[in-house]
Amino acid sequence: MVLGGRICMLAFLIALSPEFASALPGKEPQTAPEKGAHVVKASFGKLPDGTEIESYTLHNARGASAKVITYGATLTELTVPERHGKMGDVVLGFDNLEDYLGQHPFFGGTIGRYANRIAKGKFALDGKEYQLALNNGPNSLHGGQLGFNRRVWKAEALEEKNGAAVRFSYLSKDGEENYPGNLHVSVTYTLTNTDELKIQYAADTDKDTVLNLTNHSYFNLSGTDTGTILKYILYLNADKYTPVDSTLIPTGAIDSVVGTPLDFLKPTAIGTRIAELKEIGGYDHNFVLNGKAGTLRLAAKVIDPESGREMEVLTTQPGIQFYSSIGLNGSIKGKGGVAYEKYGAICLETQHFPDSPNHPDFPSTELKPGQHFRSETIYKFSAK
């Protein structure tokens, strides 16, 4: 009876306390899987100076996830379902921090202080000329030698009713990369329960400056190790684009896309007319989005016939840069050692126009003290 009583008491304690059960010899601790939207924080490695880089993985209630790290506020993974419900990572990148520290074409990074190109690295503001680093031929590209994608950001997980969210913040000091003004900037990533990756930008300055922020993710909707984007069906909500010179600097004109290889007003396979772009070998163009800048509206839609994944891009920005990964050539080994080939991904970077500080007729990228910069972009995923 005593033995039986002890067995009953032991069973009672185990039922009452999982922690008690996990402490028994030979019993592995049991962790209940987290349900619903949540954020998981972890270490992603350390910089050479010992600074720890953190990762924040956003999980929504439907099983999709997005991982962002504090180095560059960089999106490193985005896992969404294909037509049969199988999850797959749809952004190019690396498995480790060391590769992100090396040379690569801005995989997943938050780009600033000025995304895209500034001609000859020069612009004038308040009667003063500023000279930036020349890191793209004769021009400055994506913020200079050490843009926002190579800075360490602070991060905090946020309470979000309909998804999971994390906010990254960074102080770009006056004179950083020779841009004027102390700029306080934040980027908030939210993965909603309807498979939307929402990116919200905010910035304030204490001195007149210029600003152009975007995210530079490379999307392969079939999965990061499969095929090219040439069969993807693309729609761009843009009647016009900004023609460029041989160094990809806008001429100042705004031309119609009709009758050119840039016409995606009717959904068209990306590979249909890409061979006509012989000078640069593919798409690397800024499109002038229809609708009123500052209002959230559809900018683009991409369909991958193979996986059934569809991606809609909505934004408040005036332009979108469509880049067909013409700079990839197989020399970069990404996740799982996969070689990233030409046309292996599509970039749809929502932003202001290239070289806007030197084109008064373009939407202004100037930010003054007392003004509050705000913009929003949504990448919405579905599958059929």
N, C-alpha and C positions, 0 to 999 in steps of 0.2 A: 504493500500500500504506500509505503514511504517513497519507493522508487517510482511508482506510478504517479504519485503526487508531484515529484520533482519534474517528471517528464511533462506533465500538464502545465506546471508553472513555467518551464522553459518554453513550451509552445506558446504560452500566453505572452511571455516577454518578447518573443520573436515577432509575433503578430502585432504587438503593440508598438514595437520600436525597430524599424529597419536598421538603425544605427547599431543596436545591440546585436542583430543578426550578422552585420558586416564585420563585427569584432571577433566573431567566433573563429577558431583556428581552421584554416583551409577554406574560409568563406570569402569570396571576392566582394569588395564594396559594390553595392548596386546604386547607380545614379539614375534617377528617373529622367527620361528624355523630356526636354523642355518643349512645351506645346505653345502654339501661337507665335506671333511675331516677337523676336527678341534679338539682342546684340551679344556677341561673344568677343571679348577682348583677349588678345594673346600677344606674345613677343614675336617679332618678325626678324630679329637679328640685331646686331649692333654696328654702328659706324666705326671707322678706324679709331676715332677719339673716345670710344666707349659709349656714346649716346645710344640709348636703346630706341629702336623703332618698333612701334606697336601696330598691330593689325586689329581692325574692327570688322567682324563679319556680321552682316545684317541678314537675318532670316525672316521671311514672311510666313504667314499662316498656311500658305499653299506649297511650301517646300522649296521655293526659289531662294537664292542667296546672293549676296554681293560682298566682296572683301575689299576694304580700302585701308591703306597704310599711311602712317604719319609722315613718311618720306614722300614729299611732293603731293600730299593728299591724293595719292595715286590709286585708281581703281585697278586691282590686280586680278580679280575674278568676278564673273557674273554668270550665275548658273540659272537657266530657265528651261522649261520643258519644250520638247518638239511635239509633233502631231500625235505621237503615240504615248505621250506623257513622260518619256525618258528625259532625265535632266542632262544638260550639257553646258560646259563653260563656253561662252561666246565672245570673250575678249582675249586678244593676244597679250602676252606678258611673260613673266619669269616665275620660277618656283622659289627663288631666293633673293635676298637683299643684295648680295654681291653683284648680281647681273644688273639690277636696277642702278647700281652705282657706276656701272660701266657705260660705254657709249651705246646708245640705242635711240630710235626715232620717237622719243616722247611717249612710249607706251603707257596709256592710261592716266597720264599726269594732268594736274591742274596747271594751266598755262597762264602766265602773267610775268611781269606787269603788263606787257602788251603782246597778246597772241597775234600770230601771223607776222608779216614783214613790215619793216619801216625802211624806206629807201635810203641807202647810204648811211643808215643808222643815225640820221639827223632829223630833228624837228625843232621848231621854235615855239616858245610859249612865253607870253608876257614880255616879248621883246628880247628874250634870251634864247640862244641856240644851244641845244643839248646834243652831244655826240655819244652814241651808244656803241657797244661792241659790235664788230662786224663778224658774224658767225654763220653767214649763209651767202657765200660769194661776196658781192659788194654791199650786202644789206644786213640788217639786224633781224633776227628771227626768234620768236617765242620768248622774249624777255631777256635775251643775252646769254652770256656764258653760264651763269647760274640763275636761271629763271625760277619761278615758283615751284616747278616740278622737281627741283633739286634742293629745296629747302625743307627743314624739319618743322612741321606744323604741330600745334597742340590739338588734342581731340577730347571730346566728351560725348558719351552716349546720351541720347535724348529720349524722353517719354513721347511716344507717338501712338495715338489711338488706333490708327488704321494701318500700321506697319512698324518698321524698325528704322531708326535714324541715328546718325552721328554728325556732329558739327566739328569742322576743322577751322582753326583760326591761326593767323600769322600776322606779324608786324613787319612790313617791308619798310626799312628805315630810309630816311631822307638821304639820297645819294646812292642807294643800292642800285648797282648796274647803271649808275648815273641818271636815274629817274628822280625827279624832285618830289619832296613831300614824304612825311611819315604816313604810310598807308596802312590802316587797319582793315584786314580783309578776312572774310569767313566764307566757307563753302560747306553747305549742309547736304548730305546724301540721305535720301529716304527711299527705302524699298517698301512699296505699298503692298497691301494684300491682294491687289489686282495686277500684280507683276509690272508695276511701273517703277523705274529708277528715276527719281526726281532729284535734280541738282539745283540748288538755290545759292546764288552768289550775293554777297553784300560787301560794301566797302565805304570807307570814309577817309578823308585826307585833311591834313592841316596846312597844305600848300597846294596851289594849282598844279595839277599833274595830268597825265594821260593814262587811260586804263582800258584794257580789252582782255576779258577773261573767258576761258573756255576749258572744256575737257577734251583730251586728245586720245580717246579710246579707239582701238582698232577692232572692229566687229567682224567675226566670221560666224554667221548664223548656223552653219552646219556643224560647228565645233572647231576649236582652235587648231586642230591637226588635220583638217580635211578640205581639200579643194580650193578653188578660187571663187571670186565674187562675180565672174563674168556672166553667169547665168542668172544672177539675182535680178529681180524686177524692181526698178527704181522709179519712184514718182517724186518730183521736186516741185513744190508750190512756189515757183519763181518764173515770172515772165522775162526777167532780165538778169544780166550778170555784169561783172566789171572786167572788161578786157585788160590784159597785162602785156608788158614788154617781155623781152627775152630773159629777164631776171625775175619774172613773176611779180613785178610791181605794177599796180593799176595805172593805166594811161590817164585816168580821170573820166573816161567815157563810161556811160551806162547803156549797154546795147541789148537788143532783143535776142532771146535764145532761139527763136523760131528760124528754122532752116539751117541750124548748126548742130554739131554733135552734142551740144549742151542742152538740147531740148528734151526735158523729161516731164513736160506737162502732161503727156500721155504716158502711163507706165510702160517702161521699155527695159529690155535686158541691157545690163551695163556693157556687155561685150559687143552689142550691135554696131556701134559706131566708134568704138574706142581706137581702132586702127587709124582713123582719120586725124587723130591728135598726134601727128608725127613729131612735132617739135619737142614736146616734153614727154611723150610716150604714154600718155594717159590723162586722167582727170586730176587736176589740182587747181580748182577754180572757186571763186567766191560768187555765190548767187544772191541776188537781191530778192528777199522774200516778199511775197504778196501779203497784203494786210498791213495793219498799223503796228509799227514797232512799239514795244511796251505792253502790248496785249498778247496773251498766250494764244497761239494759233498753230495749226498744222504746218510744218515745214517740209517734212519728207516722210515717205513710207518705203520700206524695203521688204521684199518677199523672197525667201529662199525656197525654191520649188522642191529641193531635195528633202529638207527637214520639215518643211511646212511652217517654220518659224517666220513670223512677221514682226517688224519693228517700226513703230510710228515715232516720229520725232516732233515734239511740240516745243515752241520757244517764244520768248518775248523779245528776242534779239532781232536786229534788222537783216542779218545775213547768215549764210551757212556755207562753210568751206567743204566741198566734196573732194575728198582725196582718195584715189584708188590704189594706194600703197605702191606707187611706182618706184619708190626708193628701196623696197625690199628686194633681195636677190638671192636668198638662201644662205647668206653668210652668218645671219643671226640665228642662234639656236635658242628656242624658247622653252615653254613648259614641256616637260618630258623629253627634252632634247630634239623637239621638232624644229626643222629648218623652215623659217618663214620666207615664203617665196613671193615674187612680184604678183600683184593682184590678189594676194592672199587675205585681204581684209578691206573693209570700207570704213573710212572715217567721215563722219558728218559733224563738223565742229561748228556749233552755233556761236556767233560772235558779231562784232562790228567789222566793217570792211578793212582789208589790208591798207596800210599806209594812210589811214584816215587823218592823222595829224598834219599831213602835207596836202590834204585835199579839202578845202573849206566847204565844198558842195556835198561831201559825204556826211552822213550822220556823225555828230560830234562825239569824240571819245574823251573830251576834257572833263575833269572832275575837280570841283572847287570846294574849299572849306564851307561847311554848312549844307552841302548837297549830300544826298545819300544814294549811292549806286545800288540798284537792286536788279537782278535778272533771274530768270528761271528757265530751265530746260527739262523736258521729260522724255525719257526713252521708254515707250510702252510696248510690252511684248505680248504676243498671242501666238497661237498655232492652229493651222487647219489642215 
